[in-house]
Amino acid sequence: MQLKRIHDRNNPDLVVFKELYESAFPLQERRYWQDLLALADHPVMQIEVVQVTGAFAGFIVYWPFPDFVYIEHFAIKPEIRGAGVGASLLNQLLVQYDYVVLEAEYASDEASDRRIRFYQRTGFHVAPYSYVQPPYRNGGNGLPMHLLTNQPVLSQSRFNEIVEIIRERVYEANQDKSFQE
């Protein structure tokens, strides 16, 4: 498995990346495509393609902050899910970073329940506090979700600090303003 950072909006992997991005995440849970591409050269945000034997297998979008890494989006092609690619990728990040944070929707169906169990198997814990994903667009509504971390104990104050950093640096500072699908 290899990770390849996307810097260039003309990268040929972006065609399949876009298909997976838009099929894996409903519009309320993602940026407009052009706004995501506009962040490709952001000094903090990392957009990486996952390759297995040289072929596109998925992607990860994450923000390495000084105290933690926030995974904004992560998806593996449906036809290779369950083959260990996603777990390998998360394990690689867990070795590289001490504190990893991600969001997941509440378990409301088999797919979302399976996703939460996958994250738990790879070492993540559901934070015991209420969390609402900030909206990606001005005037949008927040979305109740779980916040998960690879640390088993998360104090309320630490949780609040993480939520504030995510809200300010990921959502508000980079809110989709100019493009529409």
N, CA and C of each residue as an Amber inpcrd file, in Angstrom:
protein
   543
   0.8440000  -1.1750000   0.0000000   0.0000000   0.0000000   0.0000000
   0.8920000   1.2420000   0.0000000   0.5360000   2.1870000  -0.8350000
   1.2650000   3.4460000  -0.9260000   0.2950000   4.6100000  -0.7880000
   0.7860000   5.7000000  -0.2240000   0.0370000   6.9470000  -0.1770000
   0.7080000   7.9350000  -1.1040000  -0.1070000   8.6400000  -1.8700000
   0.4110000   9.6260000  -2.8110000  -0.3380000  10.9330000  -2.5870000
   0.3970000  11.9580000  -2.1730000  -0.2320000  13.2470000  -1.8910000
  -0.6790000  13.9210000  -3.1800000  -1.8610000  14.5130000  -3.1170000
  -2.4090000  15.2640000  -4.2470000  -2.0780000  16.7360000  -4.0570000
  -1.2870000  17.2840000  -4.9740000  -0.9660000  18.7160000  -4.9750000
  -1.5520000  19.3780000  -6.2110000  -1.7370000  18.5910000  -7.2380000
  -2.0560000  19.0990000  -8.5650000  -3.5070000  18.7800000  -8.9160000
  -4.2510000  19.7800000  -9.3040000  -5.6590000  19.5820000  -9.6790000
  -5.8220000  18.7950000 -10.9690000  -4.7250000  18.5360000 -11.6780000
  -4.7810000  17.7630000 -12.9220000  -4.3410000  16.3200000 -12.7210000
  -4.1860000  15.8890000 -11.4860000  -3.7730000  14.5210000 -11.1940000
  -4.8110000  13.5430000 -11.7510000  -4.3970000  12.5410000 -12.5380000
  -5.3570000  11.6130000 -13.1330000  -6.1420000  10.7910000 -12.1130000
  -5.6160000  10.6100000 -10.9080000  -6.3410000   9.8710000  -9.8680000
  -7.5760000  10.6180000  -9.3780000  -7.6630000  11.9090000  -9.6780000
  -8.7870000  12.6970000  -9.1790000 -10.1190000  12.2830000  -9.7930000
 -10.1160000  11.6770000 -10.9460000 -11.3800000  11.2330000 -11.5670000
 -12.0320000  10.1640000 -10.6960000 -11.2770000   9.1200000 -10.3240000
 -11.8430000   8.0610000  -9.4880000 -11.9890000   8.5210000  -8.0390000
 -11.1020000   9.4050000  -7.5930000 -11.2200000   9.9900000  -6.2590000
 -12.5770000  10.6740000  -6.1350000 -12.9190000  11.5260000  -7.1160000
 -14.1860000  12.2650000  -7.0750000 -15.3790000  11.3140000  -7.0390000
 -15.3550000  10.2790000  -7.8460000 -16.4600000   9.3060000  -7.8610000
 -16.6590000   8.6850000  -6.4880000 -15.5580000   8.2610000  -5.8610000
 -15.6510000   7.6400000  -4.5400000 -16.0540000   8.6640000  -3.4870000
 -15.4850000   9.8430000  -3.5350000 -15.7890000  10.9130000  -2.5700000
 -17.2810000  11.2260000  -2.5770000 -17.8410000  11.3990000  -3.7670000
 -19.2440000  11.7810000  -3.8730000 -20.1970000  10.6230000  -3.6110000
 -19.7600000   9.3960000  -3.8110000 -20.6320000   8.2570000  -3.5130000
 -20.5270000   7.8270000  -2.0470000 -19.3810000   8.0600000  -1.4190000
 -19.1800000   7.6250000  -0.0290000 -19.7520000   8.5980000   0.9950000
 -19.8680000   9.8800000   0.6170000 -20.3130000  10.8940000   1.5670000
 -21.4740000  11.6930000   0.9980000 -22.5980000  11.7710000   1.7220000
 -23.6880000  12.6330000   1.2560000 -23.2390000  14.0940000   1.2590000
 -23.9000000  14.9140000   0.4920000 -23.5050000  16.3140000   0.3310000
 -23.3620000  17.0330000   1.6620000 -24.2200000  16.7510000   2.6260000
 -24.1570000  17.4200000   3.9230000 -22.8550000  17.0860000   4.6670000
 -22.2240000  15.9610000   4.3260000 -21.0150000  15.5140000   5.0200000
 -19.7310000  15.7860000   4.2370000 -19.8210000  16.5750000   3.1940000
 -18.6150000  16.8280000   2.3860000 -18.6510000  18.2200000   1.7820000
 -17.4770000  18.6090000   1.2710000 -17.3420000  19.8820000   0.5760000
 -17.8090000  19.7250000  -0.8740000 -18.1250000  20.8460000  -1.5050000
 -18.2760000  20.8100000  -2.9510000 -16.9200000  20.4100000  -3.5210000
 -16.9340000  19.6800000  -4.6140000 -15.6990000  19.1480000  -5.1860000
 -14.6740000  20.2400000  -5.4800000 -15.0850000  21.3220000  -6.1210000
 -14.1480000  22.3860000  -6.4760000 -13.5420000  23.0370000  -5.2300000
 -14.3080000  23.0810000  -4.1480000 -13.7770000  23.6610000  -2.9110000
 -12.7640000  22.7220000  -2.2610000 -12.9800000  21.4270000  -2.3760000
 -11.9760000  20.4860000  -1.8760000 -10.6820000  20.6410000  -2.6780000
 -10.7930000  20.7060000  -3.9930000  -9.5990000  20.8710000  -4.8330000
  -8.8720000  22.1790000  -4.5280000  -9.6270000  23.2230000  -4.1940000
  -9.0030000  24.5090000  -3.8710000  -8.1240000  24.4150000  -2.6250000
  -8.3600000  23.4000000  -1.7930000  -7.5650000  23.2120000  -0.5820000
  -6.3780000  22.2720000  -0.7980000  -6.1800000  21.8030000  -2.0070000
  -5.1070000  20.8330000  -2.2700000  -3.7300000  21.3600000  -1.8870000
  -3.5400000  22.6480000  -1.9650000  -2.2380000  23.2110000  -1.5970000
  -2.2730000  23.9190000  -0.2380000  -3.3000000  23.6310000   0.5590000
  -3.3940000  24.1830000   1.9170000  -2.1670000  23.7450000   2.7140000
  -1.5920000  24.6160000   3.5270000  -0.3600000  24.2530000   4.2440000
  -0.5290000  23.1540000   5.2950000  -1.7480000  22.9160000   5.7670000
  -1.9560000  21.8810000   6.7870000  -2.6890000  20.6610000   6.2230000
  -3.7370000  20.8820000   5.4650000  -4.5580000  19.7840000   4.9650000
  -3.7600000  18.8510000   4.0540000  -3.9390000  17.5620000   4.2630000
  -3.3030000  16.5440000   3.4290000  -4.3920000  15.7930000   2.6630000
  -4.2900000  15.7530000   1.3540000  -5.1830000  14.9610000   0.5130000
  -4.3150000  13.8870000  -0.1180000  -4.5960000  12.6330000   0.2200000
  -3.7540000  11.5440000  -0.2700000  -4.5810000  10.4350000  -0.8830000
  -4.0660000   9.9000000  -1.9650000  -4.6550000   8.7530000  -2.6380000
  -3.9860000   7.5000000  -2.0960000  -4.7850000   6.4860000  -1.8600000
  -4.2770000   5.1870000  -1.4150000  -4.1700000   4.3020000  -2.6560000
  -2.9930000   3.7240000  -2.8410000  -2.7880000   2.8230000  -3.9770000
  -2.3640000   1.4500000  -3.4770000  -2.8900000   0.4320000  -4.1250000
  -2.4880000  -0.9440000  -3.8640000  -2.0330000  -1.5080000  -5.1970000
  -0.8270000  -1.9980000  -5.2280000  -0.1740000  -2.4750000  -6.4590000
  -0.3320000  -1.4710000  -7.6020000  -0.1620000  -0.1980000  -7.2690000
  -0.1780000   0.8610000  -8.2640000  -1.5480000   1.3300000  -8.7050000
  -2.6160000   0.7110000  -8.2010000  -3.9750000   1.0890000  -8.6130000
  -4.6860000   1.8420000  -7.4920000  -5.5480000   2.7640000  -7.8750000
  -6.3370000   3.5350000  -6.9150000  -7.1730000   2.6000000  -6.0490000
  -7.0590000   2.7620000  -4.7270000  -7.8230000   1.9290000  -3.7990000
  -8.7010000   2.7640000  -2.8710000  -8.3940000   4.0490000  -2.7430000
  -9.1700000   4.9020000  -1.8570000  -8.4560000   6.2120000  -1.6260000
  -8.8850000   6.9180000  -0.5820000  -8.2740000   8.2060000  -0.2700000
  -8.4320000   8.5150000   1.2070000  -7.6340000   9.4720000   1.6460000
  -7.7620000  10.0100000   2.9930000  -7.4760000  11.5110000   2.9280000
  -8.2850000  12.2780000   3.6490000  -8.1050000  13.7190000   3.7700000
  -7.9510000  13.9810000   5.2670000  -6.8410000  14.5600000   5.6590000
  -6.6080000  14.7620000   7.0860000  -5.8370000  16.0420000   7.3570000
  -5.9020000  16.4600000   8.6170000  -5.3130000  17.7110000   9.0750000
  -4.3820000  17.4080000  10.2500000  -3.0650000  17.3930000  10.0640000
  -2.1530000  17.2040000  11.1950000  -1.9280000  18.5300000  11.9460000
  -2.5360000  18.6330000  13.1040000  -2.3480000  19.7830000  13.9800000
  -1.2630000  19.4420000  14.9970000  -0.7470000  20.4160000  15.7290000
   0.3260000  20.1190000  16.6860000  -0.0320000  19.0590000  17.7310000
  -1.2750000  19.0740000  18.2260000  -1.6470000  18.1520000  19.3050000
  -2.3960000  16.9000000  18.8640000  -2.9230000  16.8940000  17.6630000
  -3.6820000  15.7340000  17.1740000  -3.8200000  15.8100000  15.6590000
  -4.2170000  14.7030000  15.0830000  -4.5170000  14.6350000  13.6510000
  -6.0110000  14.3990000  13.5170000  -6.6450000  15.1980000  12.6740000
  -8.0730000  15.0500000  12.4240000  -8.2710000  14.4650000  11.0260000
  -8.9270000  13.3150000  10.9540000  -9.2580000  12.7070000   9.6640000
 -10.6150000  13.2530000   9.2410000 -10.6030000  14.0370000   8.1750000
 -11.8550000  14.6370000   7.6890000 -12.6400000  13.6520000   6.8260000
 -11.9640000  12.9910000   5.9170000 -12.6200000  12.0120000   5.0450000
 -11.6760000  10.8400000   4.8000000 -12.2730000   9.6650000   4.6950000
 -11.5070000   8.4380000   4.5180000 -12.4380000   7.4340000   3.8560000
 -12.0390000   6.8990000   2.7140000 -12.8860000   5.9070000   2.0420000
 -12.0220000   4.9610000   1.2120000 -12.4380000   3.7290000   1.1840000
 -11.8110000   2.6830000   0.3810000 -12.8490000   2.2140000  -0.6320000
 -12.4040000   1.8920000  -1.8320000 -13.3230000   1.4310000  -2.8760000
 -14.1560000   0.2610000  -2.3480000 -15.4640000   0.2680000  -2.6060000
 -16.3450000  -0.7780000  -2.0720000 -15.9010000  -2.2040000  -2.4170000
 -15.3740000  -2.4010000  -3.6040000 -15.0160000  -3.7560000  -4.0230000
 -13.8090000  -4.3390000  -3.3020000 -13.0480000  -3.4890000  -2.5830000
 -11.9120000  -4.0320000  -1.8210000 -12.0450000  -3.8020000  -0.3200000
 -13.2010000  -3.3140000   0.1180000 -13.4230000  -3.1800000   1.5610000
 -13.4090000  -4.5770000   2.1800000 -12.8680000  -4.6550000   3.3630000
 -12.7670000  -5.9490000   4.0400000 -11.4760000  -6.6800000   3.7420000
 -10.6470000  -6.1210000   2.8600000  -9.3820000  -6.7710000   2.4950000
  -8.2180000  -6.2740000   3.3450000  -8.4790000  -5.3980000   4.3130000
  -7.4330000  -4.9240000   5.2070000  -6.7600000  -3.6280000   4.7990000
  -7.1490000  -3.0540000   3.6700000  -6.5160000  -1.8240000   3.1970000
  -6.8130000  -0.6590000   4.1420000  -8.0700000  -0.4940000   4.5210000
  -8.4440000   0.5900000   5.4260000  -7.7880000   0.4550000   6.7900000
  -7.7840000  -0.7560000   7.3280000  -7.1460000  -0.9870000   8.6260000
  -5.6500000  -0.7110000   8.5460000  -5.0040000  -1.1220000   7.4610000
  -3.5730000  -0.8510000   7.2930000  -3.2930000   0.6390000   7.2550000
  -4.1350000   1.3740000   6.5460000  -3.9620000   2.8180000   6.4580000
  -4.1140000   3.4750000   7.8300000  -5.1660000   3.1120000   8.5570000
  -5.3550000   3.6970000   9.8810000  -4.2200000   3.3070000  10.8200000
  -3.7730000   2.0580000  10.7520000  -2.6510000   1.6360000  11.5970000
  -1.3860000   2.4230000  11.2790000  -1.1760000   2.7190000  10.0070000
  -0.0240000   3.5280000   9.6050000  -0.1080000   4.9220000  10.2400000
  -1.2890000   5.5240000  10.2290000  -1.4650000   6.8420000  10.8550000
  -1.2810000   6.7660000  12.3700000  -1.7630000   5.6840000  12.9730000
  -1.6430000   5.5350000  14.4240000  -0.1930000   5.3550000  14.8610000
   0.6320000   4.8080000  13.9890000   2.0640000   4.6930000  14.2830000
   2.7320000   6.0580000  14.1160000   2.2950000   6.7880000  13.1290000
   2.8980000   8.0860000  12.7980000   2.4950000   9.2020000  13.7630000
   1.2520000   9.1390000  14.2790000   0.7200000  10.2010000  15.1370000
   0.2040000   9.6090000  16.4480000   0.4360000  10.3240000  17.5440000
   0.0080000   9.8510000  18.8620000  -1.4910000   9.9820000  19.0960000
  -2.0840000  11.0210000  18.5380000  -3.4770000  11.3280000  18.8360000
  -4.2220000  11.5460000  17.5250000  -5.1650000  10.6610000  17.2260000
  -5.9220000  10.7270000  15.9740000  -7.4050000  10.8430000  16.3060000
  -8.0870000  11.7360000  15.5970000  -9.4990000  12.0300000  15.8240000
 -10.2310000  11.9190000  14.4910000 -11.4460000  11.3750000  14.5250000
 -12.2860000  11.3310000  13.3270000 -13.7470000  11.3790000  13.7280000
 -14.5960000  11.6460000  12.7430000 -16.0470000  11.6770000  12.9450000
 -16.6640000  10.4620000  12.2700000 -17.7900000  10.0190000  12.8220000
 -18.5800000   8.9690000  12.1750000 -20.0440000   9.2110000  12.5180000
 -20.8910000   8.9330000  11.5430000 -22.3160000   9.1260000  11.7810000
 -22.7990000   8.1120000  12.8150000 -23.9040000   8.4420000  13.4570000
 -24.5090000   7.5150000  14.4090000 -24.8930000   6.2310000  13.6910000
 -24.8230000   5.1190000  14.3970000 -25.2110000   3.8360000  13.8170000
 -26.7260000   3.8190000  13.6390000 -27.1570000   3.9670000  12.3920000
 -28.5910000   4.0020000  12.0930000 -28.9980000   2.9140000  11.1160000
 -28.0160000   2.2300000  10.5530000 -28.2820000   1.1270000   9.6380000
 -27.0810000   0.1790000   9.6790000 -27.1360000  -0.8770000   8.9030000
 -26.0650000  -1.8710000   8.9350000 -24.7180000  -1.2810000   8.5240000
 -24.7040000  -0.4280000   7.5050000 -23.4440000   0.1450000   7.0230000
 -22.8010000   1.0580000   8.0720000 -23.5890000   1.9280000   8.6900000
 -23.0150000   2.8330000   9.6890000 -22.6100000   2.0740000  10.9520000
 -23.3580000   1.0440000  11.3190000 -22.9880000   0.2080000  12.4640000
 -21.6750000  -0.5220000  12.1830000 -21.5440000  -1.0450000  10.9880000
 -20.3090000  -1.7500000  10.5840000 -19.1170000  -0.7860000  10.5970000
 -19.3310000   0.4700000  10.1760000 -18.2670000   1.4630000  10.1560000
 -17.7680000   1.7590000  11.5790000 -18.6960000   1.9390000  12.5280000
 -18.3070000   2.1980000  13.9230000 -17.5180000   1.0030000  14.4620000
 -17.9820000  -0.2080000  14.2040000 -17.2730000  -1.4080000  14.6800000
 -15.8840000  -1.5000000  14.0490000 -15.7460000  -1.1310000  12.7820000
 -14.4330000  -1.1230000  12.1170000 -13.4830000  -0.1790000  12.8470000
 -13.9410000   1.0410000  13.1200000 -13.0870000   1.9950000  13.8210000
 -12.7120000   1.4880000  15.2080000 -13.6490000   0.8620000  15.8950000
 -13.3460000   0.3250000  17.2210000 -12.3190000  -0.8090000  17.1330000
 -12.4290000  -1.6560000  16.1340000 -11.4470000  -2.7430000  15.9560000
 -10.0480000  -2.2040000  15.6700000  -9.9740000  -1.0340000  15.0490000
  -8.6620000  -0.4620000  14.7410000  -8.1470000   0.4440000  15.8600000
  -8.8120000   0.4190000  17.0130000  -8.2900000   1.1140000  18.1760000
  -8.9430000   2.4310000  18.5330000 -10.0410000   2.7690000  17.8920000
 -10.7250000   4.0240000  18.1890000 -11.8190000   3.8160000  19.2280000
 -12.0950000   4.8940000  19.9610000 -13.1010000   4.8920000  21.0140000
 -14.0810000   6.0230000  20.7500000 -15.3700000   5.7360000  20.9180000
 -16.3900000   6.7630000  20.7540000 -16.3550000   7.6700000  21.9780000
 -16.1900000   8.9670000  21.7490000 -16.1870000   9.9340000  22.8550000
 -17.5760000   9.9490000  23.4980000 -17.6360000  10.0220000  24.8150000
 -18.9290000   9.9540000  25.5100000 -19.6640000  11.2910000  25.5920000
 -19.3290000  12.2200000  24.7110000 -19.9390000  13.5460000  24.7560000
 -20.6640000  13.8400000  23.4460000 -21.6250000  14.7190000  23.5240000
 -22.4010000  15.1060000  22.3480000 -21.5290000  15.9150000  21.3870000
 -21.6760000  15.6250000  20.1000000 -20.8990000  16.3240000  19.0820000
 -21.7890000  16.5980000  17.8750000 -21.6450000  17.7820000  17.3070000
 -22.3550000  18.1430000  16.0780000 -21.3120000  18.6010000  15.0670000
 -21.2570000  17.8980000  13.9290000 -20.3340000  18.2940000  12.8660000
 -20.7780000  19.6590000  12.3430000 -19.8820000  20.6430000  12.3390000
 -20.2590000  21.9540000  11.8030000 -20.6320000  21.8450000  10.3160000
 -21.4720000  22.7500000   9.8420000 -21.8540000  22.6950000   8.4280000
 -20.6900000  23.0740000   7.5080000 -20.6670000  22.4770000   6.3350000
 -19.6410000  22.8120000   5.3470000 -19.9400000  24.0960000   4.6060000
 -21.1970000  24.5080000   4.5950000 -21.5830000  25.6770000   3.8310000
 -22.2400000  26.7290000   4.7200000 -22.0360000  28.0010000   4.3860000
 -22.7010000  29.0850000   5.1070000 -24.2070000  28.8470000   5.0880000
 -24.8330000  29.0040000   6.2290000 -26.2790000  28.8240000   6.3160000
 -26.7080000  27.3800000   6.4550000 -25.7600000  26.4460000   6.4150000
 -26.1060000  25.0290000   6.5460000 -26.3500000  24.6430000   7.9950000
 -26.8720000  23.4500000   8.1860000 -27.1360000  22.9340000   9.5280000
 -26.0420000  21.9730000   9.9390000 -25.7590000  21.9410000  11.2330000
 -24.8240000  20.9710000  11.7740000 -25.4360000  19.5770000  11.7190000
 -24.5830000  18.5670000  11.8550000 -25.0180000  17.1820000  11.7610000
 -24.5470000  16.4170000  12.9950000 -25.4720000  15.9240000  13.8200000
 -25.0530000  15.1460000  14.9940000 -24.2570000  13.9110000  14.5610000
 -23.0940000  13.7390000  15.1600000 -22.2180000  12.6120000  14.8370000
 -21.4580000  12.1920000  16.0840000 -20.7330000  11.0830000  15.9560000
 -19.7870000  10.6700000  16.9840000 -18.4350000  11.2870000  16.6680000
 -17.7030000  11.6190000  17.7110000 -16.2920000  11.9510000  17.5720000
 -15.5430000  10.7740000  18.1880000 -14.6020000  10.2190000  17.4430000
 -13.8280000   9.0800000  17.9150000 -12.3610000   9.4600000  18.0220000
 -11.6790000   8.8730000  18.9940000 -10.2450000   9.0960000  19.1510000
  -9.5600000   7.7640000  19.4060000  -8.2710000   7.7230000  19.1880000
  -7.5130000   6.5140000  19.4870000  -7.0680000   6.4810000  20.9450000
  -7.4710000   7.4700000  21.7240000  -7.1580000   7.5110000  23.1570000
  -8.3980000   7.0920000  23.9410000  -8.2640000   6.1250000  24.8510000
  -9.4550000   5.5990000  25.5340000 -10.1250000   6.5760000  26.4950000
  -9.3810000   7.4830000  27.0730000  -9.9730000   8.4270000  28.0190000
  -9.8520000   9.8240000  27.4340000 -10.9790000  10.4680000  27.2830000
 -11.0130000  11.8180000  26.7400000 -11.8110000  12.6710000  27.7130000
 -11.1610000  13.6020000  28.3640000 -11.8690000  14.4610000  29.3120000
 -12.7780000  15.4260000  28.5600000 -13.7630000  15.9420000  29.2640000
 -14.6720000  16.9180000  28.6660000 -13.9010000  18.1410000  28.1840000
 -12.9210000  18.6030000  28.9600000 -12.1710000  19.7950000  28.5560000
 -11.3250000  19.5140000  27.3100000 -10.6920000  18.3560000  27.2360000
  -9.9040000  18.0090000  26.0440000 -10.8180000  17.8640000  24.8310000
 -11.9630000  17.2260000  25.0120000 -12.9580000  17.0870000  23.9560000
 -13.3410000  18.4720000  23.4300000 -13.6490000  19.4030000  24.3310000
 -14.0470000  20.7570000  23.9250000 -12.9340000  21.4700000  23.1650000
 -11.6790000  21.2920000  23.5800000 -10.5410000  21.8910000  22.8760000
 -10.4520000  21.3570000  21.4530000 -10.5650000  20.0450000  21.2940000
 -10.4780000  19.4170000  19.9710000 -11.6070000  19.9030000  19.0770000
 -12.8220000  19.9190000  19.6080000 -13.9830000  20.3700000  18.8330000
 -13.7910000  21.8090000  18.3700000 -13.2790000  22.6620000  19.2270000
 -13.0660000  24.0670000  18.8690000 -12.0260000  24.2090000  17.7560000
 -10.9350000  23.4590000  17.8380000  -9.9060000  23.5060000  16.7930000
 -10.4800000  23.0270000  15.4630000 -11.2070000  21.9220000  15.4890000
 -11.8200000  21.4030000  14.2540000 -12.7880000  22.4300000  13.6750000
 -13.6350000  22.9810000  14.5240000 -14.6270000  23.9610000  14.0460000
 -13.9410000  25.1720000  13.4220000 -12.9620000  25.7410000  14.1180000
 -12.3130000  26.9610000  13.6390000 -11.4120000  26.7370000  12.4310000
 -10.5980000  25.7040000  12.4580000  -9.5550000  25.5430000  11.4400000
  -9.9570000  24.6950000  10.2460000 -10.9200000  23.8130000  10.4240000
 -11.3260000  22.9480000   9.3150000 -12.6040000  23.4580000   8.6640000
 -13.5950000  23.7430000   9.4780000 -14.9040000  24.0860000   8.9270000
 -15.0750000  25.5810000   8.6610000 -14.9300000  26.4140000   9.6570000
 -15.2060000  27.8440000   9.4700000 -14.1860000  28.5420000   8.5880000
 -12.9220000  28.2810000   8.7900000 -11.8850000  28.9680000   8.0160000
 -11.8810000  28.5350000   6.5520000 -12.4270000  27.3830000   6.2650000
 -12.3810000  26.8520000   4.9000000 -13.7700000  26.4930000   4.3920000
 -14.7700000  27.2090000   4.8630000 -16.1360000  26.9120000   4.4710000
 -16.3310000  27.1440000   2.9770000 -17.0780000  26.2390000   2.3450000
 -17.3670000  26.3730000   0.9230000 -18.1440000  27.6600000   0.7190000
 -17.6150000  28.5440000  -0.1050000 -18.2360000  29.8430000  -0.2990000
 -18.5300000  30.1580000  -1.7440000 -17.7820000  29.5680000  -2.6480000
 -17.8700000  30.0740000  -4.0010000 -18.3640000  29.0700000  -5.0290000
 -18.2800000  27.8020000  -4.7520000 -18.6190000  26.8140000  -5.7730000
 -19.8920000  26.0830000  -5.4060000 -20.5510000  25.5620000  -6.4060000
 -21.7120000  24.7160000  -6.1990000 -21.6560000  23.5820000  -7.1960000
 -22.2890000  22.4660000  -6.8210000 -22.3130000  21.3110000  -7.7270000
 -23.4410000  21.4620000  -8.7190000
